[in-house]
């Protein structure tokens, strides 16, 4: 089997992968690329459930913060530098670098009760909502 190196002119996959890149990124940011994890968000009755894919990331390299209703997930996967003595790398497609994603949850969440768990490259956050008080109405007597 003949494999075409990823940086080759004949690498059609790379052509399609990078076709829209000049429109989506400035040339200055192409070198230090941060990318966003894929996320599912579900609005349950009493909480939000957020699930993010963080492949190749260690638990210790994940940072989740909530600041004024803005939830931010940051993580970093590091490149494993394995020197090849008997060969050369033909294709390298796995992403390494910093993941960042932010969500505006507003002020209707209980910050102190947020629970997070990380298992098999998937971060799952359970963000409880503040209980909504029903407006109390009463009749005002006119004198």
C-alpha positions in Angstrom: 0.0 0.0 0.0 1.3 3.4 -0.9 0.4 6.2 1.5 0.6 9.8 0.5 2.2 12.0 3.2 -0.2 14.6 4.7 1.9 17.6 3.5 2.0 16.3 -0.1 0.4 18.3 -3.0 -1.5 15.1 -3.9 -3.3 14.9 -0.5 -6.9 15.6 -1.5 -8.2 15.2 2.0 -6.0 18.1 3.2 -7.2 20.2 0.3 -10.9 19.9 1.3 -10.1 20.2 5.1 -8.3 23.5 4.6 -10.4 24.9 1.7 -12.4 27.3 3.9 -9.5 28.0 6.4 -8.4 31.3 4.9 -12.0 32.7 5.4 -12.4 31.4 8.9 -9.0 32.3 10.5 -6.6 35.1 10.1 -3.1 34.1 9.0 -1.7 35.1 12.4 -3.9 32.7 14.3 -3.1 29.7 12.0 0.1 28.9 13.8 -1.4 28.8 17.4 -4.7 27.2 16.7 -7.2 26.6 19.5 -10.2 24.5 18.7 -13.6 23.8 20.2 -14.7 20.5 21.6 -18.0 19.1 20.4 -20.8 19.7 22.9 -24.3 18.5 23.6 -26.5 20.7 25.9 -29.8 19.5 27.2 -32.3 21.7 29.2 -33.9 19.6 31.8 -36.7 20.8 34.1 -34.4 21.5 37.1 -30.9 21.5 35.5 -28.8 21.9 32.3 -26.8 18.8 31.2 -23.7 19.6 29.2 -21.5 16.9 27.6 -18.2 17.7 25.9 -15.8 15.5 24.0 -12.2 16.0 25.0 -10.3 13.2 23.3 -6.7 12.6 24.4 -7.0 15.0 27.4 -6.1 14.0 31.0 -8.4 15.0 33.8 -5.7 17.2 35.4 -5.5 19.3 32.2 -9.2 20.3 32.2 -10.3 23.6 33.7 -14.0 24.5 34.1 -14.9 28.0 35.4 -18.1 30.0 35.9 -17.8 33.8 35.9 -20.9 36.0 35.9 -23.0 33.3 34.2 -20.3 32.5 31.6 -19.3 28.8 31.8 -15.9 28.2 30.2 -14.3 24.8 29.5 -10.6 24.8 28.8 -8.4 21.8 28.2 -5.1 20.9 26.6 -3.9 17.8 24.9 -0.2 17.5 24.7 1.8 16.1 21.8 3.6 12.8 22.6 7.0 13.2 21.0 8.1 9.7 20.1 11.3 9.5 18.1 11.0 7.1 15.2 14.3 5.3 14.7 13.2 2.9 12.1 10.8 5.0 10.1 9.2 8.3 9.4 5.7 9.7 10.1 3.7 9.5 7.0 0.5 11.1 8.2 -0.4 12.9 11.4 -4.1 13.9 11.8 -4.6 13.9 15.5 -5.1 17.4 17.1 -2.9 18.6 19.9 -3.3 21.9 21.6 -5.7 23.9 23.6 -9.5 23.4 23.6 -11.7 26.3 24.7 -15.5 26.7 24.7 -17.7 29.2 26.5 -21.4 29.3 27.2 -23.6 32.0 28.6 -25.8 30.3 31.2 -27.1 33.6 32.7 -27.9 34.1 36.3 -30.4 31.3 36.8 -27.9 28.6 37.8 -26.7 27.4 41.2 -23.0 27.9 40.9 -22.0 26.0 44.1 -24.0 22.9 43.1 -22.5 22.3 39.7 -21.2 18.7 39.4 -18.6 17.5 36.9 -17.3 14.1 36.0 -14.8 13.0 33.4 -14.8 9.5 31.9 -13.3 8.0 28.7 -12.6 11.5 27.2 -16.1 12.8 27.9 -16.7 15.6 30.3 -20.2 15.7 31.8 -21.5 18.7 33.7 -24.8 18.9 35.7 -25.7 22.5 36.2 -28.7 23.0 38.6 -31.1 25.9 37.9 -32.2 28.3 40.5 -35.8 27.6 41.5 -38.1 30.1 39.9 -40.4 31.8 42.3 -43.9 32.2 41.0 -45.0 35.8 41.2 -47.3 36.5 44.1 -50.3 38.6 43.2 -52.7 40.1 45.6 -55.5 42.6 45.3 -54.8 46.1 46.4 -57.7 47.8 47.9 -58.5 51.3 46.7 -59.5 53.9 49.4 
